[in-house]
Amino acid sequence: MLFYSFFKSLVGKDVVVELKNDLSCHTGKRRVDMDSCCRIAICGTLHSVDQYLNIKLTDISVTDPEKYPHMLSVKNCFIRGSVVRYVQLPADEVDTQLLQDAARKEALQQKQ
Amino acid sequence: MPCLNWRKENTPQRPKERRQCTHRESLAQFLAHNTVLSAGGTKMKTTHLCSQVGVTNTETELQLSVLLDQFSITAAKKVYLLEADTALSPEETAMEGVGQPAKMKCLEGPHLNQGPAKSCGSLAPEKELVSASQLEEEEENEGEEDLDPDPDLAPGPEEEEEEEDEKDLGDPAVLSAVHNTQRGGLSSPGIKIPDVLGMSPTSLHFLWQTLDYLSPVLFRPKFPSANSPACHFGHQLLLPDPSLFCSLPTSWPPKFSLPSHLTQLHPQHQRLLQLQQHSRMQSPPAKKPWSQQPDPYANLMTRKEKDWVIKVQMVQLQSENPRLDDYYYQKYYQKLEKKQADDELLGRKNKVESLKLVTPYIQKAEAYESVVRIEGSLGQVAVSTCFSPRRAIDAVPHGTQEQEAGAASSQRLRVLHHIEKMFLQLLEIEEGQKDGPPQPCYSEQQSKQVEKLFLALKTQEQNNLEEAADGFLQVLSVRKGKALVARMLPFLPQNQAVSLLLAITHHLPLLVRRDVADQALQMLFKPLGRCISHLTFHELLQGLQGLTLLAPGSSERPVTVVLQNQFGISLLYALLSHGEQLVSLDSSLEKSNSDYTTWTDMVVLIAWEIAQMPTASLAEPLTFPSNLLPLFCHHVDKQLVQQLEARMELAWIY
């Protein structure tokens, strides 16, 4: 449950989700200048996450609107966890030391 | 399709027939009506249908039209129409119905209260259930007062239930549908009749089957059957009490853009989110053209139904031990809260009173084995859950990893392994130390743990003192090791902390050299600083001596290297400052012995070294103690002081 817990702490923050199917969604505010070679990244505010790491984003924007015009009108989306390739996070919202500790605890639990 | 067969066998003839006819009529009427409404529907089609069905009654047309709204909205554009002629018997129709998509299937079984819902998936076809249940309401509304539970139907589901996977949670959809009807409303008025593909007569028959098999009443929610290996989520799904349903209306994404009200958020997190929302709401949201049009697909599920679905998911996530299962989230927001509390103490206003977080505690029904061993099977049957998505093999490391050849990489691995073991011990200690800053513990058990950890750090299975120190240095050469020591220091009693400090200062040049890549020594500064402030004069001298002594075989003193490194120079300054403090506070030291002479000598030496150093290579210390210059003034001539001043102040311009 480590990453479920981790993403829960990021609810309400802006993230960029890169998908496996070459679809990136960007959230509305930030225009990320990415070298988007046919990879879709969706940027949005993380609304919620579940134990399968399915992600709900609100207020999204896509990297390359002209490439994916069908996403122009979409404001909120649900992304199935298995289709996510990367999630770009705000660095200051992540406590790496705590993440390490959580990973250690998780490893310990798994061994038992 | 098992449920279909069962239906056929158990359908009693007498009491149903009457209902059958009425339903057929009403359904036919409705379908006819709908066909007319659908684009391209013609009168011909209507009459064709009507004649086939043999229906003339138009009373229930409106009711059925509403019902089919529900039905067709869900099945709209996905209705797989069967092109069969009307001569098909109900059985054959039923068989063909097997080929239909899951949604259609679901309508058949009275899984509302009894039947297995496996084919439908657990939660998806709530809409169908609503419509089916509403169709049932229609039965009631049409005046059938003798709603006795069908005796033939009753024992049937019992058998079926056991075999099937329990996904039937006593649909609140049904229950709410009942409530709805009792309230008198048939359905939400706002639903428009969408475009529906014309229905073929066979599908008409199919729907008749559905209605026939709908048992009139008694929603007997079945409790989940005993554990089955195929149970995916590993918990017993509890039947949610309808009375528990929250009646707060929220939609996703709600105006507040909060996740469902059923999710448990840390109060700190909740506050943050609300702040965010307020700030966003203040800027007027741009009106989009599509948001103003009425959405024909809105409100298909009531709030209760949505809550029920969410609750099902949340139940799986409840854990007995949120501290462990939800470690990152809990700790993160605790830290945030603490930080805010500290800020508040420093003057920043605290806006809201902290709320008590109530975590619902649901007993985990039973532990289950994720790897199922079936007798006579080859290997293991992997059952995946949300906690362990795939455990197809027993991937457990056997044997120890200690017997390694003396290769460099294995040495490094050994060190890393050792650090990890110590980290686990440290985490235990930190867990034991509830709240408050880490400090030398007073409880027996904790002191033992700390002692154990310290020994692990210091000795590392070495007999020789030098080698022990070497082991310690190896730990310190790794970034993780530095983090470990930094976090461990506050827990150590003073004498042990001092020994570590001395070890560090004695080998400072080496550490500095090894730290070039990481630049991670800084994290040691704070805990060491605290340790320094408790040093005795003698210990202090010991620490400084290591720096000033000429290392054998090298022409320069360690101080030179140290001065060029930020951590080194900060540590040095901290030591000097502390020494000066001790001296100024305790005048007896001045009169005494060799210690004081040593001290003076060292100060002079260091001052000289600083003066020698080109300003550019002097590192910037993390903190600059205020009593350094006066210290130098005491012991060094004016010219040198001026030089020092110039160097020190030039290097760090505030």
Interface residues (C-beta under 8 A of the other chain):
Chain A: M1 L2 Y4 S5 F6 K8 S9 V11 G12 T45 H47 S48 D50 Q51 Y52 K56 T58 D59 S73 K75 N76 D95 Q97 L98 L99 D101 A102 R104 K105 E106 L108 Q109
Chain B: W252 P253 S257 P259 S260 T263 L265 H269 L272 L273 Q276 K288 W290 Q313 Q316 L317 S319 L324 D325 D326 Y327 Y328 Y329 Q330 K331 Y332 Y333 K335 C386 F387 E420 F423 L424 L427 A483
